[in-house]
Amino acid sequence: MIPRFQHILIPLDFTEKNLEALNIAFDLAVVNRARVTLLHVVEQISGEADEELASFYTRLRVRAEAELESRSQRFDQVGIVVDCKIRIGRRLHEIVTDSIDRAADLIVMSSHKPDLDHLLQTWATLSYQVSVLCQCPVLLVK
């Protein structure tokens, strides 16, 4: 029996590697008539906030809003409800927190092929950490 997903979370960093994950998530959303959240996390810089840092985050947010809007259009065109979200913080924490806050029942994200000669580096990647810590299923697209 194929699970029926109602809410798919798609973390994006706007790199080329995200395209295949986005394509697979789109297909799953269409088949399941699932709502979708496109999530971008801006990694927070440690230290005290000042005007320059606030301006930097504003520029990143504006860029991310445009990127998310562009990627959301294909979902909109087929009637899939899509929400675009930008969070500022540590990527792992923000993805896990967002998946819980939004009650996502599937996360689809890009990953990499494991390097069998460097297993510690493989296990330390964001995608593998998300797959272990999130409470819902995680589809890693390699």
C-alpha positions, 0 to 999 in steps of 0.5 A: 500500500502506498502511503498518502502524504498530506504535507510535504516539506522541501528544504532548498538551498537553491543549488543545482542539486536541489532540482531532482529533489524538487522534481520528485517532490512535485510528482509526489505532491501531485499524486497525493494532492498534498500541500507543500512547504518550500523551506529555505534556512539562512544560516545564522552567524554567531555574534552580536546583531548590528545594523550591518548584519541586519542589512545582510539578513534582509538582502538574503531574505529578499533573494530567498523570497524571489527564489522560493516564489520562482520555484513555487509557481509550478505547484501553483499552476497545478493547484497544489497549495504551496507555502514558502518559508524562510527561517534564520538559524542553524539549518538542522535545527530549523528544518527539524523544528519546521517539520514538527511545527507544520506537521509535515508527514514527508521531507524530500531533500537532496543529498549526495552519494555516500563516500565509502572511503570517508564514512564519517564525512557522509554521516556528518552531512545535513541530509543524513542528520535530518534523516535521523532526527526528523520524526517523519519519513525523509526521502533523500534524493541522490 
